[in-house]
Amino acid sequence: MTRKFIVASVATLAALAFSNAADAASAAIEDAKDNCIVGEQSDGYLGVVDGAAAGEGVRREVRSINQQRKSAYAQLAARNGVTIEDTAALTGKKLVENAGSGQCVQLPDGSWVKQP
């Protein structure tokens, strides 16, 4: 199997896992996503879009979710012989592409845009 295929497969599996986990995400995080307070970043992690509107509870949940994601990326990367960064970036691409309408996502250049 080629490295590119393995990395793409890992990213797809991780994106599926995170999309299922999103169903169980807290109402606060879902609300924050819907209001562009937090959003999916191109690096595979959640980010704070509007720092002034993000309360400490939301920030704490974002940190917790990102720790869980990093752990999942590390496990997937180790099983498939790829880097955590490759796994996270490819998953981030899928998460950004699949973000809901009206949610904010971060582009690779660091800018935030609202999904149409």
PDB file as gemmi writes it, atoms N, CA and C in Angstrom:
CRYST1    1.000    1.000    1.000  90.00  90.00  90.00 P 1                      
ATOM      1  N   MET A   1       0.841  -1.184   0.000  1.00  0.00           N  
ATOM      2  CA  MET A   1       0.000   0.000   0.000  1.00  0.00           C  
ATOM      3  C   MET A   1       0.884   1.245   0.000  1.00  0.00           C  
ATOM      4  N   THR A   2       0.494   2.257  -0.724  1.00  0.00           N  
ATOM      5  CA  THR A   2       1.296   3.463  -0.751  1.00  0.00           C  
ATOM      6  C   THR A   2       1.013   4.308   0.479  1.00  0.00           C  
ATOM      7  N   ARG A   3       1.986   5.108   0.833  1.00  0.00           N  
ATOM      8  CA  ARG A   3       1.865   6.000   1.993  1.00  0.00           C  
ATOM      9  C   ARG A   3       0.673   6.939   1.816  1.00  0.00           C  
ATOM     10  N   LYS A   4       0.481   7.445   0.621  1.00  0.00           N  
ATOM     11  CA  LYS A   4      -0.614   8.375   0.354  1.00  0.00           C  
ATOM     12  C   LYS A   4      -1.971   7.707   0.604  1.00  0.00           C  
ATOM     13  N   PHE A   5      -2.113   6.473   0.162  1.00  0.00           N  
ATOM     14  CA  PHE A   5      -3.356   5.734   0.368  1.00  0.00           C  
ATOM     15  C   PHE A   5      -3.599   5.499   1.851  1.00  0.00           C  
ATOM     16  N   ILE A   6      -2.551   5.117   2.572  1.00  0.00           N  
ATOM     17  CA  ILE A   6      -2.691   4.872   4.010  1.00  0.00           C  
ATOM     18  C   ILE A   6      -3.110   6.149   4.726  1.00  0.00           C  
ATOM     19  N   VAL A   7      -2.459   7.249   4.422  1.00  0.00           N  
ATOM     20  CA  VAL A   7      -2.786   8.519   5.065  1.00  0.00           C  
ATOM     21  C   VAL A   7      -4.227   8.914   4.744  1.00  0.00           C  
ATOM     22  N   ALA A   8      -4.641   8.764   3.499  1.00  0.00           N  
ATOM     23  CA  ALA A   8      -6.020   9.107   3.124  1.00  0.00           C  
ATOM     24  C   ALA A   8      -7.017   8.211   3.851  1.00  0.00           C  
ATOM     25  N   SER A   9      -6.695   6.934   3.968  1.00  0.00           N  
ATOM     26  CA  SER A   9      -7.581   6.010   4.675  1.00  0.00           C  
ATOM     27  C   SER A   9      -7.687   6.371   6.148  1.00  0.00           C  
ATOM     28  N   VAL A  10      -6.570   6.715   6.750  1.00  0.00           N  
ATOM     29  CA  VAL A  10      -6.559   7.115   8.159  1.00  0.00           C  
ATOM     30  C   VAL A  10      -7.402   8.367   8.341  1.00  0.00           C  
ATOM     31  N   ALA A  11      -7.243   9.322   7.460  1.00  0.00           N  
ATOM     32  CA  ALA A  11      -8.007  10.568   7.571  1.00  0.00           C  
ATOM     33  C   ALA A  11      -9.500  10.308   7.449  1.00  0.00           C  
ATOM     34  N   THR A  12      -9.871   9.437   6.542  1.00  0.00           N  
ATOM     35  CA  THR A  12     -11.286   9.111   6.375  1.00  0.00           C  
ATOM     36  C   THR A  12     -11.842   8.451   7.626  1.00  0.00           C  
ATOM     37  N   LEU A  13     -11.100   7.506   8.185  1.00  0.00           N  
ATOM     38  CA  LEU A  13     -11.549   6.847   9.414  1.00  0.00           C  
ATOM     39  C   LEU A  13     -11.653   7.836  10.564  1.00  0.00           C  
ATOM     40  N   ALA A  14     -10.682   8.715  10.691  1.00  0.00           N  
ATOM     41  CA  ALA A  14     -10.718   9.698  11.774  1.00  0.00           C  
ATOM     42  C   ALA A  14     -11.872  10.668  11.590  1.00  0.00           C  
ATOM     43  N   ALA A  15     -12.105  11.100  10.363  1.00  0.00           N  
ATOM     44  CA  ALA A  15     -13.217  12.022  10.115  1.00  0.00           C  
ATOM     45  C   ALA A  15     -14.548  11.365  10.457  1.00  0.00           C  
ATOM     46  N   LEU A  16     -14.689  10.100  10.114  1.00  0.00           N  
ATOM     47  CA  LEU A  16     -15.918   9.383  10.463  1.00  0.00           C  
ATOM     48  C   LEU A  16     -16.074   9.278  11.973  1.00  0.00           C  
ATOM     49  N   ALA A  17     -14.995   8.988  12.651  1.00  0.00           N  
ATOM     50  CA  ALA A  17     -15.052   8.883  14.106  1.00  0.00           C  
ATOM     51  C   ALA A  17     -15.441  10.214  14.729  1.00  0.00           C  
ATOM     52  N   PHE A  18     -14.863  11.305  14.213  1.00  0.00           N  
ATOM     53  CA  PHE A  18     -15.173  12.610  14.778  1.00  0.00           C  
ATOM     54  C   PHE A  18     -16.568  13.073  14.404  1.00  0.00           C  
ATOM     55  N   SER A  19     -17.048  12.698  13.233  1.00  0.00           N  
ATOM     56  CA  SER A  19     -18.414  13.089  12.881  1.00  0.00           C  
ATOM     57  C   SER A  19     -19.401  12.356  13.766  1.00  0.00           C  
ATOM     58  N   ASN A  20     -19.109  11.092  14.121  1.00  0.00           N  
ATOM     59  CA  ASN A  20     -19.963  10.374  15.063  1.00  0.00           C  
ATOM     60  C   ASN A  20     -19.849  10.980  16.450  1.00  0.00           C  
ATOM     61  N   ALA A  21     -18.656  11.392  16.840  1.00  0.00           N  
ATOM     62  CA  ALA A  21     -18.466  12.016  18.145  1.00  0.00           C  
ATOM     63  C   ALA A  21     -19.172  13.365  18.196  1.00  0.00           C  
ATOM     64  N   ALA A  22     -19.280  14.027  17.043  1.00  0.00           N  
ATOM     65  CA  ALA A  22     -19.958  15.322  17.011  1.00  0.00           C  
ATOM     66  C   ALA A  22     -21.416  15.178  17.407  1.00  0.00           C  
ATOM     67  N   ASP A  23     -21.998  14.013  17.095  1.00  0.00           N  
ATOM     68  CA  ASP A  23     -23.379  13.782  17.501  1.00  0.00           C  
ATOM     69  C   ASP A  23     -23.515  13.822  19.015  1.00  0.00           C  
ATOM     70  N   ALA A  24     -22.430  13.469  19.726  1.00  0.00           N  
ATOM     71  CA  ALA A  24     -22.456  13.444  21.178  1.00  0.00           C  
ATOM     72  C   ALA A  24     -21.856  14.711  21.787  1.00  0.00           C  
ATOM     73  N   ALA A  25     -21.438  15.663  20.957  1.00  0.00           N  
ATOM     74  CA  ALA A  25     -20.839  16.894  21.465  1.00  0.00           C  
ATOM     75  C   ALA A  25     -21.857  17.656  22.296  1.00  0.00           C  
ATOM     76  N   SER A  26     -21.334  18.416  23.210  1.00  0.00           N  
ATOM     77  CA  SER A  26     -22.221  19.160  24.094  1.00  0.00           C  
ATOM     78  C   SER A  26     -23.018  20.200  23.321  1.00  0.00           C  
ATOM     79  N   ALA A  27     -24.135  20.545  23.899  1.00  0.00           N  
ATOM     80  CA  ALA A  27     -24.978  21.581  23.296  1.00  0.00           C  
ATOM     81  C   ALA A  27     -24.224  22.901  23.221  1.00  0.00           C  
ATOM     82  N   ALA A  28     -23.369  23.155  24.201  1.00  0.00           N  
ATOM     83  CA  ALA A  28     -22.606  24.413  24.213  1.00  0.00           C  
ATOM     84  C   ALA A  28     -21.660  24.496  23.020  1.00  0.00           C  
ATOM     85  N   ILE A  29     -20.995  23.385  22.694  1.00  0.00           N  
ATOM     86  CA  ILE A  29     -20.073  23.383  21.552  1.00  0.00           C  
ATOM     87  C   ILE A  29     -20.847  23.473  20.247  1.00  0.00           C  
ATOM     88  N   GLU A  30     -21.934  22.736  20.137  1.00  0.00           N  
ATOM     89  CA  GLU A  30     -22.744  22.807  18.912  1.00  0.00           C  
ATOM     90  C   GLU A  30     -23.282  24.228  18.709  1.00  0.00           C  
ATOM     91  N   ASP A  31     -23.731  24.855  19.783  1.00  0.00           N  
ATOM     92  CA  ASP A  31     -24.223  26.233  19.705  1.00  0.00           C  
ATOM     93  C   ASP A  31     -23.087  27.180  19.312  1.00  0.00           C  
ATOM     94  N   ALA A  32     -21.918  26.960  19.901  1.00  0.00           N  
ATOM     95  CA  ALA A  32     -20.762  27.801  19.582  1.00  0.00           C  
ATOM     96  C   ALA A  32     -20.357  27.645  18.121  1.00  0.00           C  
ATOM     97  N   LYS A  33     -20.438  26.422  17.589  1.00  0.00           N  
ATOM     98  CA  LYS A  33     -20.144  26.215  16.171  1.00  0.00           C  
ATOM     99  C   LYS A  33     -21.172  26.927  15.299  1.00  0.00           C  
ATOM    100  N   ASP A  34     -22.442  26.786  15.660  1.00  0.00           N  
ATOM    101  CA  ASP A  34     -23.513  27.395  14.865  1.00  0.00           C  
ATOM    102  C   ASP A  34     -23.441  28.917  14.869  1.00  0.00           C  
ATOM    103  N   ASN A  35     -22.809  29.495  15.901  1.00  0.00           N  
ATOM    104  CA  ASN A  35     -22.701  30.947  16.012  1.00  0.00           C  
ATOM    105  C   ASN A  35     -21.300  31.467  15.696  1.00  0.00           C  
ATOM    106  N   CYS A  36     -20.480  30.618  15.086  1.00  0.00           N  
ATOM    107  CA  CYS A  36     -19.117  30.983  14.684  1.00  0.00           C  
ATOM    108  C   CYS A  36     -18.264  31.492  15.852  1.00  0.00           C  
ATOM    109  N   ILE A  37     -18.497  30.927  17.018  1.00  0.00           N  
ATOM    110  CA  ILE A  37     -17.646  31.230  18.160  1.00  0.00           C  
ATOM    111  C   ILE A  37     -16.459  30.275  18.150  1.00  0.00           C  
ATOM    112  N   VAL A  38     -16.713  29.021  17.771  1.00  0.00           N  
ATOM    113  CA  VAL A  38     -15.649  28.042  17.539  1.00  0.00           C  
ATOM    114  C   VAL A  38     -15.885  27.432  16.168  1.00  0.00           C  
ATOM    115  N   GLY A  39     -14.823  26.861  15.618  1.00  0.00           N  
ATOM    116  CA  GLY A  39     -14.953  26.237  14.310  1.00  0.00           C  
ATOM    117  C   GLY A  39     -13.861  25.218  14.086  1.00  0.00           C  
ATOM    118  N   GLU A  40     -14.029  24.451  13.030  1.00  0.00           N  
ATOM    119  CA  GLU A  40     -13.038  23.452  12.651  1.00  0.00           C  
ATOM    120  C   GLU A  40     -11.863  24.153  11.979  1.00  0.00           C  
ATOM    121  N   GLN A  41     -10.673  23.766  12.395  1.00  0.00           N  
ATOM    122  CA  GLN A  41      -9.453  24.308  11.807  1.00  0.00           C  
ATOM    123  C   GLN A  41      -8.904  23.333  10.774  1.00  0.00           C  
ATOM    124  N   SER A  42      -8.138  23.843   9.861  1.00  0.00           N  
ATOM    125  CA  SER A  42      -7.561  23.005   8.818  1.00  0.00           C  
ATOM    126  C   SER A  42      -6.519  22.038   9.371  1.00  0.00           C  
ATOM    127  N   ASP A  43      -6.072  22.248  10.615  1.00  0.00           N  
ATOM    128  CA  ASP A  43      -5.077  21.355  11.205  1.00  0.00           C  
ATOM    129  C   ASP A  43      -5.686  20.171  11.951  1.00  0.00           C  
ATOM    130  N   GLY A  44      -7.036  20.038  11.902  1.00  0.00           N  
ATOM    131  CA  GLY A  44      -7.689  18.900  12.527  1.00  0.00           C  
ATOM    132  C   GLY A  44      -8.181  19.137  13.939  1.00  0.00           C  
ATOM    133  N   TYR A  45      -8.061  20.352  14.415  1.00  0.00           N  
ATOM    134  CA  TYR A  45      -8.476  20.676  15.773  1.00  0.00           C  
ATOM    135  C   TYR A  45      -9.545  21.764  15.756  1.00  0.00           C  
ATOM    136  N   LEU A  46     -10.293  21.860  16.851  1.00  0.00           N  
ATOM    137  CA  LEU A  46     -11.253  22.949  17.002  1.00  0.00           C  
ATOM    138  C   LEU A  46     -10.488  24.204  17.380  1.00  0.00           C  
ATOM    139  N   GLY A  47     -10.981  25.341  16.931  1.00  0.00           N  
ATOM    140  CA  GLY A  47     -10.358  26.609  17.286  1.00  0.00           C  
ATOM    141  C   GLY A  47     -11.397  27.626  17.699  1.00  0.00           C  
ATOM    142  N   VAL A  48     -10.958  28.608  18.454  1.00  0.00           N  
ATOM    143  CA  VAL A  48     -11.832  29.697  18.875  1.00  0.00           C  
ATOM    144  C   VAL A  48     -11.784  30.769  17.796  1.00  0.00           C  
ATOM    145  N   VAL A  49     -12.942  31.064  17.227  1.00  0.00           N  
ATOM    146  CA  VAL A  49     -13.056  32.073  16.170  1.00  0.00           C  
ATOM    147  C   VAL A  49     -13.240  33.445  16.791  1.00  0.00           C  
ATOM    148  N   ASP A  50     -14.154  33.534  17.760  1.00  0.00           N  
ATOM    149  CA  ASP A  50     -14.498  34.803  18.403  1.00  0.00           C  
ATOM    150  C   ASP A  50     -14.156  34.710  19.882  1.00  0.00           C  
ATOM    151  N   GLY A  51     -12.932  35.118  20.206  1.00  0.00           N  
ATOM    152  CA  GLY A  51     -12.454  35.017  21.579  1.00  0.00           C  
ATOM    153  C   GLY A  51     -13.288  35.783  22.577  1.00  0.00           C  
ATOM    154  N   ALA A  52     -13.849  36.911  22.164  1.00  0.00           N  
ATOM    155  CA  ALA A  52     -14.650  37.720  23.079  1.00  0.00           C  
ATOM    156  C   ALA A  52     -15.947  37.023  23.454  1.00  0.00           C  
ATOM    157  N   ALA A  53     -16.466  36.192  22.565  1.00  0.00           N  
ATOM    158  CA  ALA A  53     -17.749  35.529  22.814  1.00  0.00           C  
ATOM    159  C   ALA A  53     -17.583  34.141  23.437  1.00  0.00           C  
ATOM    160  N   ALA A  54     -16.367  33.616  23.450  1.00  0.00           N  
ATOM    161  CA  ALA A  54     -16.138  32.266  23.967  1.00  0.00           C  
ATOM    162  C   ALA A  54     -15.937  32.322  25.474  1.00  0.00           C  
ATOM    163  N   GLY A  55     -16.885  31.773  26.200  1.00  0.00           N  
ATOM    164  CA  GLY A  55     -16.763  31.717  27.645  1.00  0.00           C  
ATOM    165  C   GLY A  55     -15.751  30.664  28.068  1.00  0.00           C  
ATOM    166  N   GLU A  56     -15.404  30.673  29.354  1.00  0.00           N  
ATOM    167  CA  GLU A  56     -14.409  29.724  29.861  1.00  0.00           C  
ATOM    168  C   GLU A  56     -14.877  28.284  29.702  1.00  0.00           C  
ATOM    169  N   GLY A  57     -16.175  28.019  29.865  1.00  0.00           N  
ATOM    170  CA  GLY A  57     -16.686  26.656  29.699  1.00  0.00           C  
ATOM    171  C   GLY A  57     -16.482  26.138  28.284  1.00  0.00           C  
ATOM    172  N   VAL A  58     -16.735  26.988  27.306  1.00  0.00           N  
ATOM    173  CA  VAL A  58     -16.533  26.600  25.902  1.00  0.00           C  
ATOM    174  C   VAL A  58     -15.046  26.392  25.640  1.00  0.00           C  
ATOM    175  N   ARG A  59     -14.213  27.278  26.142  1.00  0.00           N  
ATOM    176  CA  ARG A  59     -12.761  27.134  25.947  1.00  0.00           C  
ATOM    177  C   ARG A  59     -12.254  25.831  26.569  1.00  0.00           C  
ATOM    178  N   ARG A  60     -12.771  25.507  27.730  1.00  0.00           N  
ATOM    179  CA  ARG A  60     -12.382  24.269  28.412  1.00  0.00           C  
ATOM    180  C   ARG A  60     -12.788  23.048  27.580  1.00  0.00           C  
ATOM    181  N   GLU A  61     -14.001  23.078  27.030  1.00  0.00           N  
ATOM    182  CA  GLU A  61     -14.460  21.968  26.187  1.00  0.00           C  
ATOM    183  C   GLU A  61     -13.637  21.856  24.911  1.00  0.00           C  
ATOM    184  N   VAL A  62     -13.288  22.980  24.309  1.00  0.00           N  
ATOM    185  CA  VAL A  62     -12.449  22.959  23.102  1.00  0.00           C  
ATOM    186  C   VAL A  62     -11.111  22.300  23.431  1.00  0.00           C  
ATOM    187  N   ARG A  63     -10.506  22.671  24.553  1.00  0.00           N  
ATOM    188  CA  ARG A  63      -9.223  22.061  24.945  1.00  0.00           C  
ATOM    189  C   ARG A  63      -9.383  20.558  25.150  1.00  0.00           C  
ATOM    190  N   SER A  64     -10.470  20.159  25.804  1.00  0.00           N  
ATOM    191  CA  SER A  64     -10.715  18.736  26.060  1.00  0.00           C  
ATOM    192  C   SER A  64     -10.905  17.962  24.759  1.00  0.00           C  
ATOM    193  N   ILE A  65     -11.714  18.505  23.863  1.00  0.00           N  
ATOM    194  CA  ILE A  65     -11.945  17.859  22.563  1.00  0.00           C  
ATOM    195  C   ILE A  65     -10.631  17.740  21.794  1.00  0.00           C  
ATOM    196  N   ASN A  66      -9.833  18.799  21.814  1.00  0.00           N  
ATOM    197  CA  ASN A  66      -8.565  18.769  21.091  1.00  0.00           C  
ATOM    198  C   ASN A  66      -7.592  17.751  21.685  1.00  0.00           C  
ATOM    199  N   GLN A  67      -7.602  17.583  23.000  1.00  0.00           N  
ATOM    200  CA  GLN A  67      -6.764  16.559  23.625  1.00  0.00           C  
ATOM    201  C   GLN A  67      -7.215  15.167  23.188  1.00  0.00           C  
ATOM    202  N   GLN A  68      -8.530  14.956  23.141  1.00  0.00           N  
ATOM    203  CA  GLN A  68      -9.067  13.666  22.695  1.00  0.00           C  
ATOM    204  C   GLN A  68      -8.706  13.411  21.234  1.00  0.00           C  
ATOM    205  N   ARG A  69      -8.808  14.439  20.401  1.00  0.00           N  
ATOM    206  CA  ARG A  69      -8.448  14.289  18.995  1.00  0.00           C  
ATOM    207  C   ARG A  69      -6.977  13.948  18.843  1.00  0.00           C  
ATOM    208  N   LYS A  70      -6.113  14.653  19.580  1.00  0.00           N  
ATOM    209  CA  LYS A  70      -4.680  14.389  19.457  1.00  0.00           C  
ATOM    210  C   LYS A  70      -4.367  12.949  19.845  1.00  0.00           C  
ATOM    211  N   SER A  71      -5.017  12.472  20.882  1.00  0.00           N  
ATOM    212  CA  SER A  71      -4.816  11.077  21.299  1.00  0.00           C  
ATOM    213  C   SER A  71      -5.274  10.113  20.199  1.00  0.00           C  
ATOM    214  N   ALA A  72      -6.426  10.392  19.601  1.00  0.00           N  
ATOM    215  CA  ALA A  72      -6.940   9.542  18.521  1.00  0.00           C  
ATOM    216  C   ALA A  72      -6.015   9.605  17.310  1.00  0.00           C  
ATOM    217  N   TYR A  73      -5.523  10.789  16.975  1.00  0.00           N  
ATOM    218  CA  TYR A  73      -4.597  10.918  15.851  1.00  0.00           C  
ATOM    219  C   TYR A  73      -3.327  10.114  16.113  1.00  0.00           C  
ATOM    220  N   ALA A  74      -2.818  10.175  17.338  1.00  0.00           N  
ATOM    221  CA  ALA A  74      -1.591   9.450  17.679  1.00  0.00           C  
ATOM    222  C   ALA A  74      -1.797   7.947  17.532  1.00  0.00           C  
ATOM    223  N   GLN A  75      -2.922   7.438  17.984  1.00  0.00           N  
ATOM    224  CA  GLN A  75      -3.210   6.008  17.868  1.00  0.00           C  
ATOM    225  C   GLN A  75      -3.334   5.582  16.406  1.00  0.00           C  
ATOM    226  N   LEU A  76      -4.075   6.364  15.632  1.00  0.00           N  
ATOM    227  CA  LEU A  76      -4.241   6.044  14.213  1.00  0.00           C  
ATOM    228  C   LEU A  76      -2.908   6.131  13.464  1.00  0.00           C  
ATOM    229  N   ALA A  77      -2.146   7.142  13.770  1.00  0.00           N  
ATOM    230  CA  ALA A  77      -0.855   7.324  13.098  1.00  0.00           C  
ATOM    231  C   ALA A  77       0.089   6.161  13.414  1.00  0.00           C  
ATOM    232  N   ALA A  78       0.132   5.771  14.673  1.00  0.00           N  
ATOM    233  CA  ALA A  78       1.022   4.670  15.078  1.00  0.00           C  
ATOM    234  C   ALA A  78       0.619   3.355  14.412  1.00  0.00           C  
ATOM    235  N   ARG A  79      -0.677   3.110  14.327  1.00  0.00           N  
ATOM    236  CA  ARG A  79      -1.152   1.865  13.703  1.00  0.00           C  
ATOM    237  C   ARG A  79      -0.866   1.818  12.216  1.00  0.00           C  
ATOM    238  N   ASN A  80      -0.803   2.998  11.590  1.00  0.00           N  
ATOM    239  CA  ASN A  80      -0.688   3.039  10.135  1.00  0.00           C  
ATOM    240  C   ASN A  80       0.660   3.544   9.627  1.00  0.00           C  
ATOM    241  N   GLY A  81       1.593   3.791  10.533  1.00  0.00           N  
ATOM    242  CA  GLY A  81       2.933   4.193  10.116  1.00  0.00           C  
ATOM    243  C   GLY A  81       3.008   5.556   9.460  1.00  0.00           C  
ATOM    244  N   VAL A  82       2.181   6.479   9.901  1.00  0.00           N  
ATOM    245  CA  VAL A  82       2.212   7.846   9.380  1.00  0.00           C  
ATOM    246  C   VAL A  82       2.377   8.799  10.560  1.00  0.00           C  
ATOM    247  N   THR A  83       2.569  10.065  10.276  1.00  0.00           N  
ATOM    248  CA  THR A  83       2.752  11.021  11.360  1.00  0.00           C  
ATOM    249  C   THR A  83       1.411  11.506  11.911  1.00  0.00           C  
ATOM    250  N   ILE A  84       1.456  11.954  13.146  1.00  0.00           N  
ATOM    251  CA  ILE A  84       0.266  12.556  13.772  1.00  0.00           C  
ATOM    252  C   ILE A  84      -0.165  13.774  12.968  1.00  0.00           C  
ATOM    253  N   GLU A  85       0.802  14.561  12.532  1.00  0.00           N  
ATOM    254  CA  GLU A  85       0.505  15.780  11.785  1.00  0.00           C  
ATOM    255  C   GLU A  85      -0.204  15.481  10.470  1.00  0.00           C  
ATOM    256  N   ASP A  86       0.253  14.440   9.760  1.00  0.00           N  
ATOM    257  CA  ASP A  86      -0.417  14.058   8.509  1.00  0.00           C  
ATOM    258  C   ASP A  86      -1.852  13.621   8.786  1.00  0.00           C  
ATOM    259  N   THR A  87      -2.009  12.800   9.822  1.00  0.00           N  
ATOM    260  CA  THR A  87      -3.342  12.317  10.180  1.00  0.00           C  
ATOM    261  C   THR A  87      -4.249  13.480  10.551  1.00  0.00           C  
ATOM    262  N   ALA A  88      -3.741  14.385  11.379  1.00  0.00           N  
ATOM    263  CA  ALA A  88      -4.540  15.534  11.826  1.00  0.00           C  
ATOM    264  C   ALA A  88      -4.898  16.446  10.652  1.00  0.00           C  
ATOM    265  N   ALA A  89      -3.931  16.742   9.795  1.00  0.00           N  
ATOM    266  CA  ALA A  89      -4.177  17.657   8.675  1.00  0.00           C  
ATOM    267  C   ALA A  89      -5.190  17.087   7.688  1.00  0.00           C  
ATOM    268  N   LEU A  90      -5.059  15.815   7.368  1.00  0.00           N  
ATOM    269  CA  LEU A  90      -6.006  15.220   6.421  1.00  0.00           C  
ATOM    270  C   LEU A  90      -7.399  15.099   7.037  1.00  0.00           C  
ATOM    271  N   THR A  91      -7.455  14.799   8.318  1.00  0.00           N  
ATOM    272  CA  THR A  91      -8.750  14.765   8.991  1.00  0.00           C  
ATOM    273  C   THR A  91      -9.337  16.166   9.047  1.00  0.00           C  
ATOM    274  N   GLY A  92      -8.487  17.148   9.328  1.00  0.00           N  
ATOM    275  CA  GLY A  92      -8.945  18.539   9.357  1.00  0.00           C  
ATOM    276  C   GLY A  92      -9.555  18.957   8.035  1.00  0.00           C  
ATOM    277  N   LYS A  93      -8.938  18.536   6.956  1.00  0.00           N  
ATOM    278  CA  LYS A  93      -9.477  18.849   5.629  1.00  0.00           C  
ATOM    279  C   LYS A  93     -10.888  18.280   5.483  1.00  0.00           C  
ATOM    280  N   LYS A  94     -11.071  17.034   5.916  1.00  0.00           N  
ATOM    281  CA  LYS A  94     -12.398  16.398   5.824  1.00  0.00           C  
ATOM    282  C   LYS A  94     -13.404  17.095   6.737  1.00  0.00           C  
ATOM    283  N   LEU A  95     -12.983  17.437   7.962  1.00  0.00           N  
ATOM    284  CA  LEU A  95     -13.890  18.099   8.902  1.00  0.00           C  
ATOM    285  C   LEU A  95     -14.308  19.477   8.392  1.00  0.00           C  
ATOM    286  N   VAL A  96     -13.374  20.205   7.796  1.00  0.00           N  
ATOM    287  CA  VAL A  96     -13.691  21.519   7.223  1.00  0.00           C  
ATOM    288  C   VAL A  96     -14.676  21.353   6.069  1.00  0.00           C  
ATOM    289  N   GLU A  97     -14.410  20.384   5.193  1.00  0.00           N  
ATOM    290  CA  GLU A  97     -15.302  20.153   4.050  1.00  0.00           C  
ATOM    291  C   GLU A  97     -16.707  19.754   4.485  1.00  0.00           C  
ATOM    292  N   ASN A  98     -16.816  19.067   5.613  1.00  0.00           N  
ATOM    293  CA  ASN A  98     -18.111  18.569   6.075  1.00  0.00           C  
ATOM    294  C   ASN A  98     -18.775  19.444   7.137  1.00  0.00           C  
ATOM    295  N   ALA A  99     -18.213  20.605   7.412  1.00  0.00           N  
ATOM    296  CA  ALA A  99     -18.810  21.498   8.400  1.00  0.00           C  
ATOM    297  C   ALA A  99     -20.186  21.944   7.908  1.00  0.00           C  
ATOM    298  N   GLY A 100     -21.051  22.193   8.852  1.00  0.00           N  
ATOM    299  CA  GLY A 100     -22.422  22.577   8.524  1.00  0.00           C  
ATOM    300  C   GLY A 100     -22.532  23.979   7.944  1.00  0.00           C  
ATOM    301  N   SER A 101     -23.601  24.187   7.219  1.00  0.00           N  
ATOM    302  CA  SER A 101     -23.874  25.495   6.641  1.00  0.00           C  
ATOM    303  C   SER A 101     -23.975  26.535   7.754  1.00  0.00           C  
ATOM    304  N   GLY A 102     -23.296  27.654   7.565  1.00  0.00           N  
ATOM    305  CA  GLY A 102     -23.312  28.732   8.545  1.00  0.00           C  
ATOM    306  C   GLY A 102     -22.238  28.622   9.606  1.00  0.00           C  
ATOM    307  N   GLN A 103     -21.536  27.473   9.650  1.00  0.00           N  
ATOM    308  CA  GLN A 103     -20.460  27.322  10.616  1.00  0.00           C  
ATOM    309  C   GLN A 103     -19.178  27.906  10.041  1.00  0.00           C  
ATOM    310  N   CYS A 104     -18.312  28.375  10.938  1.00  0.00           N  
ATOM    311  CA  CYS A 104     -17.032  28.928  10.502  1.00  0.00           C  
ATOM    312  C   CYS A 104     -15.973  27.841  10.470  1.00  0.00           C  
ATOM    313  N   VAL A 105     -15.117  27.922   9.466  1.00  0.00           N  
ATOM    314  CA  VAL A 105     -13.994  26.995   9.317  1.00  0.00           C  
ATOM    315  C   VAL A 105     -12.741  27.807   9.009  1.00  0.00           C  
ATOM    316  N   GLN A 106     -11.618  27.244   9.408  1.00  0.00           N  
ATOM    317  CA  GLN A 106     -10.351  27.918   9.150  1.00  0.00           C  
ATOM    318  C   GLN A 106      -9.703  27.335   7.905  1.00  0.00           C  
ATOM    319  N   LEU A 107      -9.296  28.201   7.029  1.00  0.00           N  
ATOM    320  CA  LEU A 107      -8.598  27.799   5.811  1.00  0.00           C  
ATOM    321  C   LEU A 107      -7.114  27.588   6.119  1.00  0.00           C  
ATOM    322  N   PRO A 108      -6.398  26.903   5.245  1.00  0.00           N  
ATOM    323  CA  PRO A 108      -4.963  26.676   5.491  1.00  0.00           C  
ATOM    324  C   PRO A 108      -4.161  27.957   5.693  1.00  0.00           C  
ATOM    325  N   ASP A 109      -4.614  29.082   5.149  1.00  0.00           N  
ATOM    326  CA  ASP A 109      -3.881  30.340   5.334  1.00  0.00           C  
ATOM    327  C   ASP A 109      -4.175  30.997   6.684  1.00  0.00           C  
ATOM    328  N   GLY A 110      -5.028  30.364   7.500  1.00  0.00           N  
ATOM    329  CA  GLY A 110      -5.348  30.879   8.832  1.00  0.00           C  
ATOM    330  C   GLY A 110      -6.586  31.746   8.906  1.00  0.00           C  
ATOM    331  N   SER A 111      -7.161  32.103   7.770  1.00  0.00           N  
ATOM    332  CA  SER A 111      -8.364  32.937   7.791  1.00  0.00           C  
ATOM    333  C   SER A 111      -9.597  32.084   8.093  1.00  0.00           C  
ATOM    334  N   TRP A 112     -10.589  32.717   8.702  1.00  0.00           N  
ATOM    335  CA  TRP A 112     -11.849  32.046   9.014  1.00  0.00           C  
ATOM    336  C   TRP A 112     -12.910  32.474   8.019  1.00  0.00           C  
ATOM    337  N   VAL A 113     -13.699  31.514   7.545  1.00  0.00           N  
ATOM    338  CA  VAL A 113     -14.802  31.806   6.635  1.00  0.00           C  
ATOM    339  C   VAL A 113     -16.044  31.050   7.096  1.00  0.00           C  
ATOM    340  N   LYS A 114     -17.188  31.597   6.762  1.00  0.00           N  
ATOM    341  CA  LYS A 114     -18.452  30.943   7.101  1.00  0.00           C  
ATOM    342  C   LYS A 114     -18.849  30.037   5.949  1.00  0.00           C  
ATOM    343  N   GLN A 115     -19.190  28.793   6.268  1.00  0.00           N  
ATOM    344  CA  GLN A 115     -19.634  27.855   5.250  1.00  0.00           C  
ATOM    345  C   GLN A 115     -20.957  28.337   4.648  1.00  0.00           C  
ATOM    346  N   PRO A 116     -21.080  28.245   3.331  1.00  0.00           N  
ATOM    347  CA  PRO A 116     -22.335  28.675   2.698  1.00  0.00           C  
ATOM    348  C   PRO A 116     -23.479  27.726   3.042  1.00  0.00           C  
TER     349      PRO A 116                                                      
END                                                                             
